[in-house]
Amino acid sequence: MNNNKKEVRHEDKILFSCDFFGSHIASADLFVIDEGRVYEAAKRYFAEIMMPFRSAIKKNLDKLAPYEIDIIAPGHGQLFPRPKFILDAYRDWTMGTPQISR
C-alpha cells in the first residue's frame, strides 16, 4: 500500500429535489432541451401542486443560494443541466401568481 497516494473526491453537484422543481411532461430526452416547453409544464406543475407551499419554497430557494449546483434532478420531469433556468422561474413564481397559458 502506498501511503503517499492522495484520494481526491469530486462532488457531482447534483441536487436530487424530489417534487421540488418537478413538471408533468413526457419526453424521450433525459435532459431539458426545449426550455420553453418545459417552462410551461413546470409552471403548470407549480400552480397546481406547489403553490400552497409558496412561502416554504421561497425559504428553501434562499437555502440553496450558497450551493454550487450543476444539475437539478427532480422526481417528476427532466433533469435541468442549466439550474439557473428553473431556479429563476421558481423565484418569479413565488413572487406572484403564475399565469397558465392556454
C-alpha positions in Angstrom: 0.0 0.0 0.0 1.3 3.4 -1.0 0.7 5.9 1.9 1.8 8.8 -0.3 -1.3 8.4 -2.5 -4.0 11.0 -2.1 -7.6 10.2 -2.7 -9.4 13.0 -4.4 -13.1 13.0 -4.1 -15.1 15.1 -6.5 -18.7 16.1 -5.8 -21.2 15.7 -8.6 -23.1 18.9 -7.6 -26.4 17.3 -8.4 -29.5 18.3 -6.5 -32.0 15.5 -6.2 -35.1 17.6 -5.5 -37.9 15.0 -5.4 -41.1 17.1 -6.0 -39.3 20.4 -5.9 -38.7 21.7 -9.5 -40.8 19.0 -11.0 -43.0 19.0 -14.0 -45.5 16.8 -15.7 -44.0 16.3 -19.1 -43.4 13.3 -21.3 -40.2 13.3 -23.3 -37.6 10.8 -24.5 -34.9 13.3 -23.6 -33.3 12.9 -20.1 -32.2 16.5 -20.0 -34.2 19.6 -20.7 -33.6 20.6 -24.4 -36.7 22.7 -25.1 -36.8 25.2 -22.2 -39.9 26.9 -23.4 -41.9 23.7 -23.4 -40.5 22.7 -20.0 -41.2 26.1 -18.6 -44.9 25.8 -19.4 -45.1 22.3 -17.9 -43.2 23.3 -14.8 -45.3 26.4 -14.4 -48.5 24.3 -14.5 -47.0 21.8 -12.0 -46.1 24.7 -9.7 -49.5 26.3 -10.0 -51.4 23.1 -9.5 -49.3 21.3 -6.9 -46.6 23.5 -5.3 -48.5 26.9 -4.9 -49.8 26.1 -1.4 -46.2 25.8 -0.3 -45.1 29.0 -1.8 -43.7 30.6 1.4 -41.8 27.4 2.3 -40.4 27.2 -1.3 -39.2 30.8 -1.1 -37.3 30.0 2.1 -35.8 26.9 0.6 -34.7 28.8 -2.5 -32.7 31.0 -0.1 -31.2 28.0 1.5 -30.0 26.7 -1.9 -28.3 30.0 -2.8 -24.8 29.2 -1.3 -24.6 25.8 -3.1 -22.9 25.3 -6.5 -25.4 23.2 -8.4 -24.6 21.8 -11.8 -27.7 19.7 -12.4 -31.2 19.6 -10.8 -32.8 16.1 -10.9 -36.5 16.3 -9.9 -38.6 13.2 -9.2 -41.0 14.3 -12.0 -39.8 15.6 -15.4 -36.5 16.0 -17.0 -33.1 16.9 -15.5 -32.0 20.6 -15.6 -28.4 20.9 -16.9 -28.8 24.7 -16.5 -30.2 25.1 -13.0 -30.5 28.9 -13.2 -33.4 28.4 -15.6 -35.7 26.7 -13.2 -34.4 28.5 -10.1 -35.2 31.8 -11.7 -38.6 30.6 -12.7 -39.4 29.5 -9.2 -38.2 32.8 -7.8 -40.6 34.6 -10.2 -43.5 32.3 -9.3 -43.1 32.7 -5.6 -43.3 36.4 -6.0 -46.8 36.3 -7.6 -49.4 34.0 -9.1 -48.2 32.1 -12.2 -50.4 32.5 -15.2 -51.1 29.4 -17.2 -51.0 29.8 -20.9 -53.9 28.0 -22.7 
